[in-house]
Amino acid sequence: MSNKKEKMMEAYIQLLDENPTKRVTVNSIVARCGVSRNTFYYYFPDIPSLIEEIEAKWVSLVGLPGEAGTIVDCLRPLAKYAETHRSGLLHAYHSTKTVQFRASMDRLWNAVVNRYIEINGTTARNEEEKAVLVRFYKAIFIGMTINWLDAEMSYDLLADGRRVCELLKGEEICKNLYADSEK
């Protein structure tokens, strides 16, 4: 990746740490990293495309599942990054572009869950069952992330995620759901 492109992505993140999203403009990004507007537009057609590049970077922060016990363990680097850029993440979340933010979370969690299942395998017998599992886990993690952001990141999301994995591994919640459906 180009050094200038990387600098502009980092400038956006720094500016978001300091300002609400509506105040982060192409002008403020280029001023922060000392490049021209033309340079910005050479690499990115607009700010949403810059954000997509940042999302891809976030996905690359996810640890390899083979090195970790659970999907939550894979997320340590991403959680550390989120904590480092807490203000920016909360600015993005509280911005008026909530739909865009949630779409970003959907893409992020989709990539994370698919990557984990791809490497660790699944009990699914076919692609349809795999898709159902991906939607299920993605819904859990998106919901947990939204709750965490609504609580201003005031608790340990990874600890809660590990507990969910323990519950699902022990099948406590699944046993109770299955028992209810037989009544």
Summary of the structure (lengths in Angstrom):
residues: 183
radius of gyration: 18.7
end to end distance: 56.9
largest distance: 66.5
contacts: 493
relative contact order: 0.10
helix: 79%
strand: 0%
